[in-house]
Amino acid sequence: MIQLSRLYNAPGAFLTAVLLISYACDRKPVQASSPESSEKTVQDALVRPVSDEFKSYWFAGEAEISSFELQQARYGEIRDGSSVLIFVTEPFNPKKQVKADESNPDNLQVLKLNHTKNFLTGIYPYSIMSSTFYPISLRQHAVKVTASVQEWCGHVYTQLNNRGSFEIVSHSYFEQEADQEVNLEKVPLEDEIWTQIRLAPGELPLDSLEMLPSLEYLRLAHKEIKAYPAVATLTQTDSLSDYELSYPELERSLRIQFQTAFPHTIESWTESYKSGFGPDARIMNSTAKRLKTLKTPYWQKNGNKDVILRDSLGL
């Protein structure tokens, strides 16, 4: 029997239709759907087919690492920096919600993204990292998202676990944020957009919707952890596609440019938001442009001799 609590983002209308079919009065009972067949219909609708092309690229025992030249707006000024997107597939333990150490039939295969940013604000550095664990063969929300920010004033950490609801814990050195526990109804996640692009850009959410902005942005901007109204658009050409999110209430937008053809490599992004203090704050653009991409099992490249590989990424 399928557990509906595990079908994190089943479309409400579809589930309603299935239930109506299952339980509606029918003059010909012999033709009515059984509970088992109805559950199978729901399950089949949530299964995402995985192409041989995808398997060949992503299940080759390597990670894809892309470096970016970063221009980051912070405190009303543009900072030079670097960003790296590390995409890799791995088994995920859905009960403990961590990478699985052992083979288990209940494990999920996820496409994981570790997204790093590094830049200086005057004398002191910023180091930012977010991690998104996105199921490959099921159409559902990311099963886990984390984000951390470190700088000389202190550090913050936020974690979202996808269970019955979005269970979020956040820790900060700022008194007004401090330690928080938040439960949210499930909505599209900005953090999962990056993995959706690589896996199934045709499933990207569009039009007007409620969306949880990136955990990184919410902490850097000191915004309440909640869903905000957004508008999403997708513009495609034969070579490049643009996905754009706009949050009117936050005066913020995010535009991601990626290759239309598989493997849908991310080429650049632009994030616009208010930066600065008080009345001097103004809308500024943070931008990133891809430099190099390398496919390698980086976890095996940990010797001093392997440092030269950073040159291959322009880092």
C-alpha positions in Angstrom: 0.0 0.0 0.0 1.4 3.4 -0.9 1.8 5.8 2.0 0.3 9.2 0.9 2.3 10.9 3.6 5.4 10.2 1.4 3.8 11.8 -1.6 5.0 15.3 -0.6 3.7 17.4 -3.5 0.9 15.4 -5.1 -1.3 17.8 -7.0 -4.4 18.4 -5.0 -6.8 18.4 -7.9 -5.4 15.1 -9.1 -5.8 13.5 -5.7 -9.3 14.7 -5.4 -10.2 13.3 -8.8 -8.7 9.9 -7.9 -10.6 9.8 -4.6 -13.9 10.7 -6.4 -13.3 7.9 -8.9 -12.5 5.5 -6.1 -15.5 6.2 -4.0 -18.2 7.6 -6.2 -21.5 5.5 -6.5 -21.4 3.5 -9.7 -24.3 1.6 -11.2 -21.8 -1.0 -12.5 -19.7 -1.9 -9.5 -17.7 -4.4 -11.5 -16.2 -1.5 -13.4 -15.4 0.6 -10.4 -11.7 1.1 -9.5 -10.5 -0.8 -6.5 -8.5 1.0 -3.8 -5.4 -0.8 -4.9 -5.8 0.3 -8.5 -6.5 3.9 -7.4 -3.4 3.9 -5.3 -1.4 2.6 -8.2 -2.8 5.4 -10.4 -1.6 8.0 -7.9 1.8 6.3 -7.6 2.3 6.1 -11.3 1.4 9.7 -11.8 4.1 10.7 -9.3 6.8 8.5 -10.8 9.3 10.5 -13.0 10.7 8.5 -15.9 14.5 8.6 -16.0 16.0 8.5 -19.5 19.1 6.5 -20.5 20.7 9.9 -21.4 20.2 11.0 -17.8 21.5 7.7 -16.4 24.6 7.8 -18.6 25.5 11.4 -17.5 24.6 11.4 -13.8 25.2 7.8 -12.7 28.8 7.6 -14.0 30.3 7.8 -10.5 31.3 11.4 -10.9 30.2 14.8 -9.7 29.7 17.8 -12.0 31.5 20.9 -10.6 31.0 24.3 -12.2 32.8 27.4 -11.1 31.4 30.9 -11.5 32.7 34.5 -11.4 30.6 36.1 -8.7 29.6 39.7 -8.2 27.8 39.8 -4.8 25.8 42.8 -3.5 26.3 43.2 0.2 26.0 46.2 2.5 25.3 48.5 -0.5 28.4 47.6 -2.4 29.4 45.0 -5.1 31.9 42.4 -3.9 34.1 40.2 -6.1 33.9 36.6 -5.3 33.5 33.0 -6.5 30.7 30.5 -6.5 30.7 26.8 -7.2 27.8 24.4 -8.0 28.5 20.8 -7.2 25.8 18.4 -8.5 26.0 14.7 -7.7 23.7 11.7 -7.4 23.6 9.7 -4.2 21.4 7.4 -2.1 19.3 9.1 0.6 17.8 7.6 3.7 14.3 9.1 3.8 13.7 8.1 7.5 16.8 9.7 8.9 16.9 12.3 6.0 20.7 12.0 5.5 22.9 10.4 2.9 22.5 6.6 3.2 25.6 4.6 4.3 24.1 1.2 3.4 22.0 -0.2 0.6 18.3 -0.4 1.4 15.2 -0.8 -0.7 13.6 2.3 1.0 16.5 4.6 0.0 15.8 7.3 -2.5 18.1 8.3 -5.3 18.6 12.1 -5.1 20.3 14.7 -7.2 22.2 16.7 -4.6 23.4 20.3 -5.1 26.0 21.9 -2.9 26.1 25.6 -3.7 28.9 27.7 -2.3 29.7 31.4 -2.4 32.8 33.1 -1.1 33.5 36.9 -1.0 35.0 39.6 1.1 33.3 42.4 2.9 36.3 44.7 3.7 38.6 43.0 6.1 36.4 39.9 6.8 35.2 37.0 4.6 31.8 35.5 3.9 31.4 31.8 3.3 27.9 30.6 2.3 26.8 27.1 1.5 23.4 25.5 0.8 22.6 21.9 0.1 19.5 20.6 -1.6 18.5 16.9 -1.8 16.0 16.4 -4.7 14.4 13.0 -5.5 15.2 11.8 -9.0 12.4 9.3 -9.8 9.5 10.9 -7.9 7.7 14.1 -8.6 7.9 15.7 -5.2 9.5 18.5 -3.3 13.1 18.4 -2.2 13.4 16.0 0.8 15.8 18.2 2.6 17.4 21.7 2.3 20.1 23.3 4.5 21.9 26.6 4.4 24.7 28.1 6.5 26.5 31.5 6.5 29.8 32.1 8.2 31.5 35.4 8.7 33.6 37.0 11.4 30.5 38.3 13.3 29.2 34.8 13.7 27.3 32.1 11.8 23.8 31.0 11.1 22.3 27.6 10.1 18.9 26.7 8.8 17.5 23.3 7.9 14.3 22.2 6.2 13.0 18.6 6.5 10.2 17.5 4.2 7.9 15.3 6.4 4.2 15.7 7.1 4.9 19.4 6.6 8.0 21.5 6.1 9.8 21.3 9.4 12.3 24.1 9.7 14.8 24.8 12.4 17.0 27.9 12.3 19.9 29.1 14.6 21.4 32.5 14.5 23.7 34.7 16.5 21.2 37.6 16.1 19.0 38.0 19.1 15.8 38.6 17.2 16.3 35.4 15.2 18.1 33.2 17.7 16.7 29.7 17.8 13.5 29.1 15.8 11.2 26.1 14.9 8.8 26.7 12.1 6.2 24.4 10.4 4.9 25.4 7.0 2.5 23.9 4.6 4.2 22.6 1.5 4.8 25.0 -1.3 7.4 25.2 -4.1 10.9 25.9 -2.8 13.3 28.3 -4.5 16.2 26.2 -3.4 14.9 23.2 -5.3 14.6 25.2 -8.6 18.3 24.6 -9.4 18.0 20.8 -9.3 14.6 20.9 -11.1 16.4 22.7 -14.0 19.0 20.0 -14.2 16.5 17.1 -13.9 13.2 18.2 -15.4 12.9 21.8 -16.5 9.5 21.1 -17.9 8.2 20.7 -14.3 9.3 24.1 -13.2 6.5 26.0 -11.4 5.0 28.9 -13.4 2.6 31.8 -13.1 1.5 33.2 -9.8 2.2 31.1 -6.8 3.3 31.0 -3.2 7.0 30.1 -2.8 9.5 29.8 0.0 12.5 32.0 -1.0 16.0 30.5 -0.6 17.1 29.9 3.0 20.3 31.8 2.2 18.3 35.0 1.2 15.9 34.8 4.2 18.9 34.7 6.6 21.0 37.4 4.9 18.0 39.7 4.5 16.6 38.8 8.0 13.2 38.0 6.6 10.5 35.9 8.2 10.7 32.3 7.3 7.4 31.8 5.4 6.1 31.6 1.8 5.8 34.8 -0.2 3.7 35.6 -3.3 5.8 35.2 -6.4 5.5 35.2 -10.2 7.5 32.6 -12.2 8.1 32.7 -16.0 10.1 30.5 -18.4 11.5 31.8 -21.7 13.0 29.2 -24.1 15.1 29.4 -27.3 16.9 26.6 -29.1 20.1 27.3 -27.2 19.3 29.0 -23.9 16.4 29.2 -21.5 15.6 31.8 -18.8 13.7 31.1 -15.6 12.7 34.1 -13.6 11.1 34.5 -10.2 9.8 37.8 -8.9 8.7 38.5 -5.4 6.8 41.9 -5.3 6.5 42.0 -1.5 10.3 41.5 -1.1 11.3 43.7 -4.0 13.4 40.9 -5.2 13.9 38.8 -8.3 16.0 35.8 -9.4 16.8 35.0 -13.1 18.6 31.7 -13.9 19.9 31.1 -17.5 20.6 27.5 -18.5 21.1 25.5 -21.7 17.9 24.4 -23.2 19.3 21.0 -24.3 20.3 18.2 -21.9 22.2 18.3 -19.5 20.7 21.8 -19.0 23.9 23.3 -17.7 23.4 26.5 -15.7 25.3 29.4 -17.4 24.5 32.4 -15.2 22.2 34.0 -12.7 21.2 37.5 -11.6 19.6 38.2 -8.2 18.1 41.7 -7.6 17.2 42.9 -4.1 17.7 45.9 -1.8 21.2 46.2 -0.3 22.5 48.7 2.1 21.3 50.3 5.3 18.1 52.2 6.1 17.1 55.0 3.6 20.4 54.4 1.7 19.4 50.9 0.7 18.8 50.5 -3.0 18.1 47.7 -5.5 21.4 46.1 -6.6 22.2 43.1 -8.8 24.3 40.1 -7.7 25.5 38.2 -10.8 27.4 35.0 -11.6 28.8 33.8 -14.9 30.0 30.2 -15.5 33.8 29.9 -15.9 34.6 26.1 -16.1 32.9 22.8 -15.6 34.7 19.6 -14.5 33.3 16.1 -14.1 35.3 14.2 -11.5 34.9 12.0 -8.3 36.2 15.0 -6.3 36.0 13.0 -3.0 38.9 10.9 -4.2 40.9 13.9 -5.3 42.1 14.9 -1.8 45.9 14.8 -2.0 48.2 17.7 -2.3 48.9 16.6 -5.9 45.2 17.2 -6.7 45.2 20.9 -5.8 46.1 21.7 -9.4 42.6 20.7 -10.3 41.4 23.9 -8.8 43.3 25.6 -11.7 41.1 23.7 -14.1 38.1 25.4 -12.5 39.7 28.8 -12.4 39.6 28.8 -8.6 
